[in-house]
């Protein structure tokens, strides 16, 4: 039933129960996110945005009056859940806290949705507005990506990451256990979805949080029932933090190959590789030259003409090439890929995250590149899709509602023209995106 008819009914019979809105998707191949083999000629009944039934088309009992969509030859997979993004952290390659507005956040959420990224975790760079926006969405059927947030992340006083001009006070800079206790209480009052801290000295150029304060963050957050994730770089730090009870690594270990000790610590403390952020490494060097990516229409639909012009300019490319991380980026990417494969082989749970939203990390587009780089690391397409859907929803504690295409969950999904299990690049063949049963693109 369309919106106008529904509104009319609501207007005329506002006291009567609103009739259910039924949508039937039919004759597609189902990749449900559980990791099970695909089901060909599948059908799905979506009632008021949630999956009421899904199974073989021959067993479909379509509700009377349902809207029917024939998807013969198409593929359906769950919406992508990115656990490491930064909302409104930059616009047109510029970081400026004044850009953190409702308009920017919502524009970026719509962009994510149009690329099939139906849920995002904004990881530690948010202003207070995020809580109101998240509240507005919850309990509704959003028309843009679902918001999850870590609110404000923690760093050492004057520590890494250095706040770009004007962004001071966005992260919590903590110097003692009292600061930590007060700030964790502030975050808990706002029901953040995760707690995030940075634990890095950026190759010795910045100040790192002390291990004692990191342990305080983990301990105090756990007391409030919150999971904690950390930006890490070094193998030793990953071990120390996992030993202290950290729930997830928000980047890959990039200084050394991971070893049996890390695997054993992560297993015994149930710490997952929440986000490998391979595209974060790629971003350190890929735009230091006229990369063919810049001519990809799938990228171009995610950037303004102004940004595209800048990315293609030799001045910008020289600036990227001169960046401190550019000369290490290729090694870090390759190390991160090897470590991802080793952790996956060892049975460590892998999530999905890109670090998109910072300058040059294109929201929506980079998620598809991340999937490709994960497959390039040696994970199979079905593993990669499961990591980016089921595993992320479980880590966020929302698998009752999101992550897989099973009965009772929200119909957050992508309709693809080609099979992503044949080639993970086929996640880019998006023909439609649905969030809670509404077509959003
Ligand atoms: Zn980040």
Boltz pocket constraint, residues with backbone or C-beta under 6 A from the ligand:
constraints:
  - pocket:
      binder: B
      contacts: [[A, 84], [A, 85], [A, 86], [A, 123], [A, 355]]
      max_distance: 6.0
